[in-house]
């Protein structure tokens, strides 16, 4: 029997001792159950980043950022623009191409799709920033480091990422003139407190299924069931669903 088969067999023996099927109403409940959650505030761990490191990642984009958020509502460096609405004039609008023009506009501002970004930026200046609270490239390099740690835990599971896959590639955030591996090694130094926190959260649950994503400037990690628990219940619910279909037709 394979090593994975041995793991499942041993877990099955333990589960059979005291684990009624009625604990779950469906197989989806088994797969989607969240046993624990860890929320990491990246601002806490990225306060003192060596200046030499910041010189190795892509520069910040000028845009309009809402305090506490990593993604801009307008990215001027990427060539995006927005428009100031002129009262009683639907045909014309004021072209806004920089941060100062945005926060000083006294009236509604919309994007190219006419979606309202702010009804009056000049009255809410303190709610906006020209750059995010955390270096944008550094933030996504940190998320990538979390992904690398989680996928190294077990050869039987892989983490589920609720972020764009492209954002997990370190090469998208490091200057082309820099070696990605060297940058990663340098980042590990100041990220160690955060990685230690994640290790403590994981504990002995290295075979659990993990899901992670971001909310604002926080990284959220969800610990699910051990993959052996999932594999134990899989045939049970498959048989249940089969019997239910044969009996009721759905």
PyMOL commands that set and color helices and strands:
alter all, ss='L'
color gray80, all
select helices_A, chain A and resi 3-17+21-23+27-32+42-45+51-54+99-103+121-123+125-127+136-151+165-168+170-172+180-202+227-248
alter helices_A, ss='H'
color red, helices_A
select strands_A, chain A and resi 36-41+63-66+74-75+82-86+89-96+109-110+116-118+128-129+160-161+208-215+218-226
alter strands_A, ss='S'
color yellow, strands_A
deselect
rebuild
show_as cartoon
